[in-house]
């Protein structure tokens, strides 16, 4: 890829589109169950989207964080050695992809540890270069949704018009005060940059760790509907069903956890009934 004017942003064969959307995903904060990166990575694979730009990771990430090993390990790159031979090292990457048929750009990266303004400059510059109108972050957080139910989706937006555009897709408005993410910072910059931005965040089971194929499949399906994407989701559905059966099998052997899940199911179903009656009224 050839270097752009900004030393950190490297633009290759990137088209200029009209009213395009940029889907953002970040590893780390708000990527519970790998729903942020997992969803966008699946879309990239299913759409056979091609890489069009990347951000140089060197200025933005802490790799050697001082402190206890369990803390430092969160920052260091993953390495693989087999039979005494070095196989690979997984350095941070931040790559933009494009699926021109749907006027869609997709981004997978690690949330920057440092220099948010410069990283944001790269995202905004690429968005403007590609004709992006809407930037949509896909994220997740651990909540009270049971693993046997669809994740609830919450939305926040940079402006009232964008918020209204998202409402037909079965989302709820976010209410939150607390530590902010890079995407919150980026959303604060969107209006001045002439961009609209929204954050679509899935509430997933807080009592589970690791990748959550069911939530990834549910969010992928919702995005396919929003952007009218011609996706075959059979493989995702199969992985989702198999994962749910495995988790349920383990939980059945833990009486306390099984009772907790049943209570969460009861609360979830009552919440749906309450929302349905309010909409009907």
C-alpha positions, 0 to 999 in steps of 0.5 A: 500500500502506498503512503498517504500524506499522513505517515500513519495512514496508508491508503491502497486501492480505495474507491470513492463511494457515495453515502457509504457506511463505515463499520468499526470494530475494536478488540478490547474494550466493548468486545465481550464475547468477541462480538465486535471484532467477531461480527465484522470479521465474519462479514469481511469473510462472507462478503469477500471484502478486500483490504484498502487501507491500514493504520501504522500500529507503531505509535498507538499501542503499548506492548511492554507494560510494566507490572505483574505478569497477568497484567503485562500479558494483556498488552504483549503480542501473542507469539507461537513457538513449536518444537523450538522453532519460532512460528509467528508473532501477532502484532497489532493491526488496524485494517480497512476493508471495502465491499463496494456493492453495498457501499460498505467499508469495514474496519478491524483493529485494536483500540489504541492505547495512546494518541487518540487524536492522531488515530481519530485523524486517520479514521476521519481522513479515510472516511472522508476519502471514501465518501462515508456518510455514517460511521457505525461502531459494533460493540458488546457488554456483559449484562443480564441477557441469558445465553438462551435468548437473543442479545438486546441491542442498544444505540447511541448516536452523535445527533438526533437524526442519526438516532432516529434512523436507527430506531426501526431496527429494534434497538433501545436507547443507551443510558450510560455514565462511566469510563469512555472508549475511543469510539466515544471520543470519535463520536464527539468529533463526528459532527465537526468532521461532517460525519454521522456516527452511531454505536450499536452495542449488544448486551450479552450474558455476563456470566460467560467468558470467551467467544459467543457465536450465538451473539455474533450470529444475531448481530451479523443477521441484524446488520445483514438486514440493515444493509440488505447484504446477500449473506448465507448464514448457515455456518453461523447458525450451526455454530450458534446452535452447537455453542448454545447446546454445549453451554446449556449442558454445562449449566444443567450440572450447576444448580445455582447457575441453572437457577440464575439462568432461569431467573434471567429468562423469566425477567427477559421474557417479561421485559419483552411482554412489557415492551410489546404492551407499551408499543401496542398502547 
